[in-house]
Amino acid sequence: MEYIGKHVRITQATEEDLDFLCRLECDPSIWVYEESIESDVEKVREKYREQFPTNVDRYAYDFIIRRVGNAENTPIGLVQIWSYVDFRKSWELGFGMLPDYTGRGYANEATRLLLQFAFAEVQAHKVVGMCNAQNKRSALLMEKVGMKREGIFREELFWNDQYVDQYFFSILKSEFFADTGVEGV
């Protein structure tokens, strides 16, 4: 499965992407604002193998971000969604980029493609996202793709030996398609 934008394309992660996924997930410089980072490569491999598209009742989708027209097909990041509250058709998103590719709009475009997938293919009613309140870039990205900050979970995360706030964002299917000018499926 693939979604193509102007500058990036996202393709569903496969076994061939495991080395990249492990490199990304285990790199603490990418996840500076997270409470914890998995350092065990084998645990990361197993987590993704369980999520690969063999299951009819999927609870998670992982997409590799690549630049359009890149002959080497180099992966530059990851966007993903997982079931947040199943019976409400609510999904949560996440994203991560290699440092050399941040600040260029790639994560923005990839996240929009992921939202398109979530609402058109998975039939999500709502997609949520959360971030450490100190993570200004993550919060800004969610706002740029049309998500609204609905709340602040006060002192929700234990980060850098202190409790910090966590922002809670969301976007509804109707809002996403109204913003893009495309009819919802």
N, C-alpha and C positions, 0 to 999 in steps of 0.2 A: 504494500500500500504506500502511495506517495502523494504528497501535496506539493505543488510547485508555485512559488511566488515570483516576484520580479528579481530578487537577489539571492534567495535561499530556497531550498527544497527540504522537506522533511520526509524521511522514509522510515518505515517501521523497523525497529531494531531486530537484528537477527544474531545468530551464533557468530557470524563473521565480525560483528561489532563488539564482541566481548572484551577484547584487549583495550579498545578505546574507552568503553564504559568503565572498566576497572581503573584505568588511568585517570579518568575524569572524577569518578566517585571517591577515589582514595586520595585526591590532591587537596590538602587542607588550604592551600592558597585560593582555591575556587570557592570554598564553603566557609569563608571567614566568619559569617554571621550565624552559622548553625550551632546548635547545642553540642552536637557530637558528629564526628565523621568516621565512617567505617574505614579501618585501615587493613582489614583482612581481605585480600583480593579474592580468595576462594569463597568467602561469604557473599561478596558482590556478584561473582559469577553465578552462584546458585540462585540468588535473588532474581537475577534477570532471566536465567534459564526457566524458572517457574512461571515467568510472565510472557514468554515467547508465544506467538500465535498458534498454539496447538489446542487451546481451550475454547469451546463454543461460548461458555458463559464467562466472558472476560471481565476482570475487575481492574485491570491496569493496561495502559498502552504507552509504550516508550518509542519515541521517534528521534532519530539522529538528524542533526542539522548539518547540511552541506551547502556550499555556495553553488549557485547556478553557474554552469560553464566551467567549473573547476575540473580540468582534465584528470587530475590525480584522484578526484572523488574524496578528498580529505574531509573527515568529520571535524566539525568545529564546536559542536555543542549538543545539547540534549533538551528536548521538551517532552513532558509526560503528563498524563492524567491518570487518576485512579478513583475508584468509587469512594465517595465521601459519605453519603447517606443514600443507600440503594433505593429504598422505596420512595424517596423524594426525587429521584433522578438527578441527584446532585453529585458533582464530580469535583475533585481538587486538582489543580495544576501545579507543576513545578518546572524549573528550567535551570540550566547551567551552561556556561560558555567557557571555552578556553580563553585565557586572558588576552592573547594576541588578537582576538576577534570582538572584544567588547567595545561598546561605544560607537558602533558603525550601523546600528539599526537592525542587525541580523536577528537578535533575540526578539525584538519587537515583531518583525515580520513572521518569524517562526511561531511565536505565540499566537498571532492572529490565525495562522494556518491551523494550529492545534485547536483553537476555539471553533474554527469552521468544521473541523473533523468532529469535535465533541458534540456540537449541536446538530449537524447534518447526518452523521453516521451513527453515533452512539445514542442520539436522541436525548441528550442531556437537557434538563429544564434550566439548570443553573450550574455555573462553574465558579468555584471559590479558589482563593489563593491567600496564603498567609506568609508574613515575613517578619523578621526581627525589625522593630521600629528603627533601629540604627542603620538598617540596610536601605539607604535612600534610593539607590539605583533600582533595586527590586520593586520598591513601592512605586517609583516613577514609571517603571515599565508596565506594571499592572494598570496604572491610571491611563497611560498612553494607549493601551489596547482597549480602553473603554470600561474597565472594571471600576467599581465605586468602592471607596473605603467605607465599610459599614460599621466598623467598630474597632475598639482597641481593647485587647485582653491585657489588663494591667498586670505587670510583673509575671507574665506567663512563662517566659523562657529563663533558664539558668545559663547565662552566657558570660564568659570572662569573669567567673567567680562572683557574679551578681545577678539579681533578677532584673530582667528588662521587659518592656512592653512588646507585644506582638500585634501587628496590624492584621485585620481581617477584611479582605476584598471579595467582591462577587460581581458577576454579570449574568443577566438572564438571557435566555435564548431570544426573546422578543427584542431586547435591547441590542444584542449583537447584530441581528439581521436588520434592524432599523438603522443602525449606525453604518452598516456596509451597503445599504440600499438593495440588498438581495432578499428575495422572499425566503422565509424559513421553510424547512422541509417538514 
